[in-house]
Amino acid sequence: MNEKDLILSLQKGDQAAFKHLVGTWQNMVFNTVLGIVQDTQEAEDVAQEVFIQVFQSVGSFRGEAKLSTWLYRIALTKALDAERKKKSKKRVANLKSWIGLGEKEEEAVHFHHPGVQLDQKEQAAILFEAMQKLPENQRIAFVLIKTEGLRYDEVADIMNLTIKSVEALMHRAKENLRKYLRNYYSDQT
């Protein structure tokens, strides 16, 4: 089914078209979300929310961007929203512990991406931890290019930026990661 026919079928409420959409794009949505939230269960929940939003809002999809671009935008928005909520809950829990009303929120254990080889898990966990320190736009560009394997022009469409801006984000992301990882490895010796 071509993209135009798929969109028309989705807009008509065709269940088979929606099932096709989910089957085609669920791994991409899950991996994109996982690259941001870095928790498998949370990524599954957020990916589900993405498809619910797609189902609810496909009627307003105007086709100005590719379907994949629209899906990436929704996935990133939902993932970043989930991350903000998680950080907010953590701040409230820490504040409560400081004033004696609760226990301090525990730091998350190292994240392990399911697509990483077993012998590379430790290095991947260190990289994902460093990625969490990147500014939001740098992290989004890095995840889309390095984790999802998208081209710079595709990321520019998704992020509503120029290709030069994406290149600059990637350059800064790599520089920041080098700095974070240099600091990590110098602290380990």
Secondary structure as UniProt FT lines:
FT   HELIX           3..11
FT   TURN            12..13
FT   HELIX           15..37
FT   HELIX           40..57
FT   HELIX           58..60
FT   HELIX           67..98
FT   TURN            99..100
FT   TURN            114..115
FT   HELIX           118..120
FT   HELIX           121..131
FT   TURN            132..133
FT   HELIX           136..142
FT   HELIX           143..147
FT   HELIX           152..159
FT   HELIX           163..188
//
